[in-house]
Amino acid sequence: MSAPSARAVPRAEVVVDLDAIAANTAVLRERVGRPLMAVVKADGYGHGLLPAARAVLAGGADFLGVAVLEEALALRAGGITAPLLAWLHGPGTDYAAALDADVEVSVNADWALAEVLGAVRATGHTARVHLKADTGLSRAGATPAEWPALVGAAARAQAAGEIDVVGLWSHMIYADAPTHPSITAQVGVFEEAVALARRAGLTDARLHLANSAATVALPNTWYDFVRPGIALYGLDPLGGDPAEHGLRPAMTVQATVALAKRVPAGSGVSYGHTYVTDRETTLALVPVGYADGVPRAGGNRAPVLAAGAQRTIAGRVCMDQFVLDVGDDAVEAGDEVVLWGPGDRGEPTAQQWADAVDTIHYELVTRVGGRFARRYVGSAGAV
Ligand SMILES: *Cc1c(COP(=O)(O)O)cnc(C)c1O
């Protein structure tokens, strides 16, 4: 092998296409014809909290949604002024900080409402509250048994001028299977919860239920606004081809070959020798591993574009590196390999990776990180 040229190429990078995020947002908003709350939790699904937030707003998002208060406060600290909901809070949450930062909060239980009211009295701010109903997911939200008491307490606090109940909401169980019977059942439970809240006087609250899958597939769940996450980043919540929904994946994960070498037939590759070369061949060492969020389960299973074709990772994925067998194709240190991306350069997609390692693309994009550098392309929301 000849010595590689000493080019300045990044060892490993996650490239995020901000224009794709903005365009995906616009496509979804256009599709539903009503406001859109863009979910940017979990560091913008691994795309970067602030850049993702700016890109979705550039694409026409009306509100932002995050899971935890720290994420909301980070958005405010980064200069984001859009209406913002944070929904996952345990006891002892600093609701005063939320109110000071004009963050709307979700409430699941009467003890949580009491904590919010404590912060209202401490800060003098009226809280903007979304009441969450558990319509069958058995995750966050008040159960149908708890709902009447929660609604009653919230209606009293609203009448006292302490809170504005601005949202009544829930979360889909199985919208990625758009014909599943749970959907009709859930919509029914939600509408009963809404009717009860309306009768209690919470007449101004807006209704929201639809995640990405429901946003692309279930118009009867759109209500006053939709609340997609993964689709904004261009991944198909139904597990198919995002282009069919007009979406384009925003993330490309790539690295440069650290070492290439010829080895004889019968060479065992990586820990445990779970891969053995069946002929003389060229191996390429890729300097990213499970510490960087490349799933260890990808060993001997996951595809990577290298030297013009997709190759299955040879042997185990290690903490910092893995190996590809490229046969007699030309590869040298410094060459680019692509783990996943939009797919139009022949690289695998995050969906392909998810299928290979038996997970969902959500997990892949939110976990890739570690020592990958992040680089932004496109101008949507640029500051
Ligand atoms: C994460 C999340 C969403 C967005 O879900 P996607 O499937 O990514 O669209 C919406 N609502 C809640 C409550 C969530 O936790």
The ligand as an ORCA input file, in Angstrom:
! r2SCAN-3c Opt
* xyz 0 1
  C     -40.949     12.235     21.644
  C     -42.342     12.655     21.726
  C     -43.013     13.159     20.598
  C     -42.443     13.069     19.201
  O     -42.491     11.712     18.801
  P     -42.030     11.271     17.334
  O     -42.399      9.845     17.248
  O     -40.547     11.483     17.293
  O     -42.735     12.143     16.390
  C     -44.263     13.706     20.763
  N     -44.845     13.710     21.980
  C     -44.246     13.206     23.079
  C     -44.951     13.227     24.380
  C     -42.993     12.645     22.995
  O     -42.411     12.122     24.087
*
